[in-house]
Amino acid sequence: MQKKSFSVLLSIYKKEQPGYLEEALNSIFNQTVKSDDIVLIEDGQLTRELENVIKKFERIHPELHVIRYKQNRGLGYALNDGLKYCSHELVARADTDDINHTNRFARQLAFMVGHPEIDVVSAWIDEFTTSPKEVISTRKLPENSNAIFSYGKRRCPINHPVVMYRKTAVESVGGYQADLFPEDYFLWMKMLKAGCKFYNIQESLLSFRYNPNTIKRRGGWKYAIDEAKTQWRAYRQLHYLSFADFCINVSVRFTTRIIPSKLRQLVYAAIRKFAR
């Protein structure tokens, strides 16, 4: 099959699972439309098992370009560096533990080629815990740019693991936020405020590996403070949020981050149930 001119950008660090990585890479290389430029950033030294998986794919796929960093610096830094190595204007983000549906790149590439006015296209994602055939919820998002702009004032309006964007549009606003969590949400707010156009395909194009431990790890004061600072930037620097938006968002998000992990998991479970 002829490969198309778009890039795929991934980042990995040492705590990820070799088996999940292999599934994720297989889902990228088994697409109905394939990329000729796949950039994988190693964010710090990896385990031998992870490195063995990557080297196996390197031997088989010359289009896989691995950039290795000795020190772990965080996802925002890794993705900003990775963008510099991407050869094409269109860049598809992918995570190293999710499973891309075989038609994902075909759907998004065709959309972006047919809609040159759109800067960012994402889609819904199906969440699973053990098997992608057993979907526990579907993370749905609004479709058009105006609805996405409004939705983004309360919640992240783009599913980052299944996004495709124009590289120059991302770089025009300074790329990812590297010093605070969440890296991607602030990027979307910057781009929306700058007038970039967004679209969410109204179907699932990715199976997202939901891990309850992720919710547990993303609690605590550090995450709470990072989110509060991000919301403050969106209000004070971007003027994307009103002061009322800022107060409401920080109250909800700060509380969710600092409550006990078991209670936080119940909150997220309720959200997933509502999203079905």
C-alpha positions in Angstrom: 0.0 0.0 0.0 1.2 3.5 -0.9 2.2 5.6 2.1 0.7 9.0 2.5 2.5 12.3 3.4 1.5 12.9 7.0 3.4 12.4 10.3 2.5 10.5 13.4 3.8 11.7 16.7 4.2 9.5 19.9 6.1 9.8 23.2 7.0 7.1 25.6 8.6 6.8 29.0 9.9 4.0 31.1 6.7 3.2 33.1 4.7 2.0 30.1 3.9 -1.6 29.3 5.7 -3.5 26.5 2.6 -5.5 25.5 0.5 -2.3 25.3 3.2 -0.6 23.2 3.3 -3.5 20.8 -0.5 -3.3 20.4 -0.4 0.4 19.9 2.3 0.3 17.2 0.6 -2.6 15.4 -2.5 -0.4 15.2 -0.5 2.4 13.7 1.2 0.2 11.1 -1.9 -1.7 10.2 -4.0 1.3 9.1 -5.9 1.3 5.8 -3.9 4.5 5.0 -0.4 4.4 6.3 2.0 7.2 7.2 5.5 7.6 5.7 6.8 9.4 8.8 6.3 8.1 12.3 8.2 9.9 15.0 8.6 8.3 18.4 10.2 10.3 21.3 11.8 8.3 24.1 11.4 10.6 27.0 14.2 9.3 29.1 15.9 5.9 29.3 13.5 3.0 28.9 13.4 -0.6 30.3 15.1 -3.3 28.2 11.7 -4.8 27.4 10.3 -1.5 26.0 13.5 -0.9 24.0 13.4 -4.4 22.6 9.8 -3.8 21.3 10.9 -0.5 19.7 14.0 -2.0 18.0 11.9 -4.8 16.6 9.6 -2.3 14.8 12.6 -0.2 13.8 14.0 -3.2 11.9 10.7 -3.8 10.1 9.6 -0.2 9.4 12.1 2.3 8.0 9.5 5.0 8.3 9.7 4.8 12.1 12.1 7.4 13.4 13.1 7.1 17.1 14.5 10.1 18.9 16.1 9.1 22.2 16.6 11.4 25.2 18.5 10.3 28.3 16.5 12.4 30.7 12.8 12.3 31.3 11.4 15.9 31.0 7.6 15.4 30.6 5.1 15.0 27.9 4.9 18.7 26.9 8.6 19.0 26.3 8.7 15.7 24.4 5.8 16.6 22.1 7.2 20.1 21.4 10.6 18.5 20.4 8.8 15.8 18.5 7.0 18.3 16.3 10.4 19.6 15.2 11.2 16.2 13.8 7.8 15.7 12.0 8.4 16.1 8.3 4.8 17.0 7.3 2.3 19.7 7.9 -0.4 17.3 9.0 0.5 15.5 12.3 -1.5 12.7 13.9 -1.0 12.3 17.7 -1.0 8.8 19.1 -0.4 7.3 22.5 1.7 4.2 23.2 -1.0 2.2 25.0 -4.1 2.8 23.0 -5.5 1.0 19.9 -6.2 3.1 16.8 -9.1 1.8 14.7 -7.9 0.7 11.3 -9.7 3.5 9.5 -8.6 6.3 11.8 -5.9 7.9 9.6 -8.0 7.5 6.4 -11.0 9.3 7.9 -8.9 12.2 9.4 -6.6 12.6 6.5 -9.5 12.8 4.0 -11.3 15.3 6.2 -8.3 17.6 6.6 -7.5 17.5 2.9 -11.2 18.3 2.1 -11.4 21.1 4.7 -8.3 23.2 4.5 -9.9 25.8 6.8 -9.8 23.3 9.7 -6.7 23.3 11.9 -7.6 20.5 14.4 -9.7 17.4 13.9 -10.4 14.8 16.6 -13.0 12.2 17.2 -14.8 10.2 19.8 -13.0 7.4 21.7 -14.2 4.1 23.2 -12.9 3.4 26.6 -12.1 -0.2 27.7 -10.3 -1.9 30.6 -9.5 -5.5 29.5 -10.7 -5.9 25.8 -11.4 -3.3 23.2 -14.5 -5.3 22.3 -15.9 -4.6 25.8 -16.5 -0.8 25.7 -17.3 0.7 29.1 -18.0 4.2 27.8 -17.7 6.4 24.8 -16.1 9.8 25.3 -18.2 12.0 23.0 -17.5 15.7 22.1 -19.3 18.4 20.2 -18.9 18.6 16.5 -18.3 22.1 15.1 -15.9 24.9 16.0 -18.5 27.2 17.7 -19.8 24.4 20.0 -16.2 23.3 20.7 -15.3 26.9 21.7 -18.1 27.0 24.2 -17.5 23.5 25.5 -13.8 24.2 26.1 -14.7 26.8 28.7 -15.7 23.9 31.1 -14.0 20.8 29.8 -11.3 19.7 27.5 -12.9 19.8 24.0 -10.6 17.5 22.2 -9.6 13.9 22.7 -5.9 14.3 22.5 -4.9 10.6 21.8 -6.9 10.7 18.5 -6.2 14.2 17.3 -4.8 15.3 13.9 -3.6 18.9 13.4 -1.7 21.3 11.2 1.8 21.7 12.5 2.1 25.4 11.7 -1.1 26.1 13.6 0.2 24.5 16.7 3.5 26.2 16.4 1.9 29.6 15.8 0.6 29.6 19.4 3.8 28.3 20.9 3.1 24.6 21.1 2.2 22.6 24.1 2.4 23.9 27.7 5.4 22.1 29.0 5.6 23.3 32.7 2.1 22.5 33.9 -0.6 19.7 33.6 -2.7 19.4 31.5 -0.4 20.0 28.5 -3.0 19.5 25.8 -6.0 21.4 27.2 -4.1 24.7 27.4 -3.0 24.2 23.8 -6.6 23.9 22.6 -7.6 27.0 24.6 -4.7 29.0 23.0 -5.7 27.8 19.5 -9.4 28.5 20.0 -8.7 32.0 21.3 -6.4 32.6 18.4 -9.2 31.8 16.0 -8.1 28.3 14.8 -10.9 26.1 13.6 -11.8 22.8 15.1 -13.9 19.8 14.3 -14.7 16.5 16.0 -15.7 13.5 13.9 -18.9 12.1 15.4 -17.7 8.5 15.6 -15.1 6.6 17.6 -11.8 6.1 15.9 -9.7 4.9 18.9 -10.0 2.4 21.7 -8.7 4.1 24.8 -7.2 1.9 27.5 -8.8 3.1 30.7 -6.8 2.3 33.9 -8.4 3.2 37.2 -4.9 3.7 38.6 -4.4 6.6 36.3 -7.3 8.4 38.1 -5.6 7.6 41.4 -2.2 8.9 40.2 -3.6 12.1 38.9 -4.9 13.2 42.2 -3.2 15.2 44.9 -2.1 18.8 45.5 0.4 19.0 42.6 -2.2 18.2 39.9 -4.8 20.4 41.7 -2.4 23.4 41.7 -1.3 22.8 38.1 -4.9 22.8 37.0 -5.6 26.0 38.9 -2.6 27.7 37.4 -3.7 26.6 33.9 -7.1 27.9 34.4 -5.6 31.2 35.7 -3.6 31.5 32.5 -6.7 30.9 30.4 -8.4 33.7 32.3 -5.6 36.2 32.8 -3.3 35.7 29.8 -5.6 34.4 27.1 -8.8 36.1 28.2 -10.5 32.9 27.0 -12.3 32.3 30.3 -14.3 34.9 32.2 -13.6 35.4 35.9 -16.8 33.4 36.7 -15.6 30.6 34.4 -12.3 30.6 36.2 -13.9 30.4 39.7 -16.3 27.6 38.7 -13.7 25.5 37.0 -11.1 25.8 39.8 -13.7 24.9 42.4 -14.8 21.8 40.6 -11.3 20.7 39.4 -9.5 21.5 42.6 -12.0 19.6 44.7 -11.9 16.6 42.4 -8.1 16.4 42.6 -7.8 16.5 46.4 -10.6 14.3 47.4 -9.7 10.7 48.4 -8.8 8.5 45.4 -11.7 6.1 45.9 -14.2 8.9 45.9 -12.5 10.4 42.8 -12.9 7.1 41.0 -16.6 7.1 41.8 -16.9 10.6 40.4 -15.2 9.6 37.1 -17.3 6.4 37.0 -20.5 8.5 37.2 -19.2 10.8 34.4 -18.5 7.8 32.2 -22.0 6.4 32.9 -23.5 9.7 32.0 -21.5 9.8 28.7 -22.8 6.4 27.5 
